[in-house]
Amino acid sequence: MNARVTVQGERQITANEQAYAKQVLVLKNLQLRAYVLIGGFLLGLGCLLIAALPFGLSRGAILAILFVGIPTVGLTLYAGRGIGNQGLRKRAVLGNTVCTVKGPVTYITHRVKNSRAEEFFVGDVTLWLPPFTSLLSFVATEKNGYRETELDVIFIETRSKQKAGGESVDTNKEAVVLYLADYIDIDTVFNRHGRYYLIRESISMFAGTISCIVIGALGYLYFFPTDKWLQTGFMVLFLAILADFAIVALGCYLINKLYLAVRKRLDPNFRPSSYGERLAGKA
């Protein structure tokens, strides 16, 4: 950590926090294995491209090989080696205690075409947040782009085995956020909703999204079969897609409203709460 981040204190980790930290640790180790698999795939693809180069020479495509084939092979091998090394001979381990750290909370935005994702940091340490959680509104409260704050975290250290002697050395440190006032309270969430609440929420969100996409696609294909696409104008097809998913979104909204009305009727004390409220331990 840099000098702008200080450890204010330490405490023992609770059973709920440890359960959550182990769930994150599984994801971190899967991430490392994914780097190895992707890197291995790209290296294998590069080797196949090398094996295919002689066929291009036999057909006289020398210019294509020089200006397209060889650069493509080089970039593929370079990317495969770089990505694979991110997870090769590495393992992630959890710290033993919860640390209260204080420092500037910042973020960077990753953009891929029309999608975007934020990565948050305290100082130079990457933060692991619960699923579907963003601290943009939290960070945006300061005009200078960051906010000094205290948060409880447990560190994940990614260690790489040395070739000689097999000793492990720390190569990277990340922090799993366990408590941030008014935003995240893992111990309270698990006490009220169970230790697999975040997993259930993630599966539910994923299943709901896939279901909406499938229903929308089936509805679209019902009114516009593939054999009619060439006979229909592009603008009509595009507007039909927008209308189709707007209808699906409206249907999901109305179903949710109906569900809440039925719950309220069956249980007058029922109070609907958002995911953010439950995550903050307020519901």
N, C-alpha and C positions, 0 to 999 in steps of 0.2 A: 504493500500500500504506500501511497505517497504521503508527504508530510501534511497534506490538507485533510487527511482522514485520521481520526484518533479513536482509540478504543477507550470508551468511558468506563466499562466494567464488564464482568463476566458472571454467569450464573449457570446452574445445572439445567440441562435440557429436560423438558417434560416428556411424558410418554407420547402425547399427541404430536408434539413438535418433532420428536424422533421418528414417528411413523411417517409424517409428511416428508421429512428430510430424506428418509430412505426411499420414498417414492421418487423424489427428484434425483437421487443418486442413480436409480435404475435408468431414468431418462438420460442422464449424463453418460453413463456407460454405453447405452444404446447409441448415443450420438457418436462416441468414439469408434464403436464398431461400424457405424454407418460410414464414417470417414474412410476406414480401411476398405470396406466393400466397394465404395464408389471409386476410390483410388485404384484398387485392384482391377475393377471393370475398365477404367480408362487406360491403364497400362496394358491390359489384355487387348483392348481395342487398338491401341497403338501398335502392338506386335502384329495383329492381323493386317493392319494397314501396311506395315513394312513388308509382310509376306506378299501383299498384293501388288507392290511396286514393280516387280519383274514382269507381271502381266501387262502393265502399262508400257514398259519398255519394248516388249515384244510386239506391241501394236503401234509403236512409233510415236507415242504421246509423250515425247520428251519434255516439251514446254509445260504441259499440264502437270507432269511429275515435279518439275523444278519449282514452279510457281504456286502450285496448289498442294500436290501430294506431300512433298517433303516438309513444308511449313505446317501442314495439318498434323502430320506424324509428330513433329517436334512439339507442337502445342499440346497435343493429346498426352504425350509422355510427360511433359513438364507439369501439366495440370494433375495428372494421375499421381505423380510422385509427390507433389505439394499437398494434395488433399489427403493421400494415404498417410503421409507423415504426421498429420494432425491427430491420428489415433493409433498409429503403430507403436507397439510396446509401451502403451500408456494405460494407466488405470486411475480412477477417481476414488478418493477416500474422504470421509466426513470428519470434521473436527469433533472434539469431545465436549465442548461447552458452547453455550450461546453467548455471543459477544454483542454488547451495545456499542455501536459505532456512531460517530458523528462526522459529517462531512457534506460536501456539495452533491446533490443528486442531479445528474445530468443525463442526457440521452442523445443518441444519434438515430437518424432515420435511414432505413434501407429501402430502396425503391427498385422494384422489378416490374417494368412496363407500367400497368395501371394500379398495381398493388403496392402497399407500403407496410412496413413494420418498424416498431421502435425498439431499440435496445437501451436499457437503462443501466446507469453506473452510480456508485458512490465513490467519489474520487476516481481511481482508475480500476476499480473492482467491478466486474460484471455482476448484475443482480438477477437472480432467478425469482421470477414472480409467479403467483398462482395463475392457472390458465384463464384467459380472457380478461386479464388485468392490465390496465395501463395507468401510468402515473403522470400522463400528460397534463391533466388538470392540476395536479399537485405541483409539478415543476413550473407550470405557466403562471403561478401566483407571484413569481419574482420577475421583475423586468429585465434583470441581467442574465436570465437564462438558467439559473440554478437556485436551489434553496438549501441552506444549511439545516440539517435535521438529524434527529437521532432515530435509529431503527435497530431492532434486534435481529441478528442474523446468525447463521451457522455456516462456517466456511467449508467449501469443497475444494480440495487440493488435487490437481491433476499431476500425477507423478510419472516420470519416464525412467525406465530401467537403464542404467549405464551398461555399455557393452562389456566392460571389464569389471569383474567382481560382482555384478548383478545388484549393486546398491541402487536405491531409489532416491531421486532428487526431486524437489518441488519445481515444477515448470510453470504452473499457472494457478491462480487462486480466484475463486468465484464465491459469491455469497447468496445463500438461500434466505430470503426475507421471511421472518416468522412473525414479526410484529411491526406495524407502522401505524401510529395513532390515527384513528378515523378512516383507515383504509384497509389494513390487514391485521387479523388476529387469529392465527391458525389454531391456537389452543382452544379458544372459545368456539370457533367453527366446528371443530371435531367433537367437542363435548356435546354440542347441541344437535349436530347432524350426522355424526359418525365419521370414522377415520377414512372412509372411502367416498366421502361426499364429493370431493373435487374430481375424482375419477368418474363417479356417476354423472356429475354435471358435464364433464367433457364428452362422455359417451352420448348423453342426451342431446347436447348441442350438435355433435357430429351427425347423429342419427336423424335429428330434425332437419338439418341442412340438406343431407342427402335425400331425405324423403321429399322435401319441397322441390328439389331439382328434378327428381324422378317423376313426380306428379306433374310438374310443369312440362317436362319433356314429353311425357305420354299424352298430355292434353294437346300439346302443340302438334304432335304427329297424328293425332286423331283427326284434327281439322285440316292439317296440311301434310298429307302423306308425302313420302320422298318422291314418288312418281309425279307429283304436281309442282315440285320446286322449280323445274325449268320452265313451267308454263305460267308461273306467278312472278310478278315484279319484285325486285329486291326490296324496295321500300315497303311494300305490303308485307313481305315476310318479316322484315325488321320490326315494323309496328306490331305485327302479330305476336312476336317474341316478347316485346315490352308489355303488351296487354295480357299475355298469358301469365307471365310471372307477377304482374300486378294483381291479377285475380287470385293467384295462389297465395301471395302475401296477405291480401285482404282476408282470404279464407282462414289462414293461420291465425290472424289477429282476432277474427270473430270467434274462432274455436277457443282461443285462450280466454277471451272475455266470457264466453259461455261457461267454461270450466270454473273461472273465479266466481261467477254468479251462483253456480250450483254449490260450490264449496261454502260460500257465504250463507246460502240458504240452509245447508245441512248443519253448519257450525257457525252460529252468530258471532262467536268470539274469534273466528278466523280473520287474520289480518295479512293480506298479501304483502310480500316483501321482495325486493329486487336481489339479484345475485350480489351486487355491490354491498347492500346492507347486511346480508348474511356473512359475506367475507370479512366485513369490518366488525363482526360480532354484535351487531345491533339488532339482529332478528334471529 
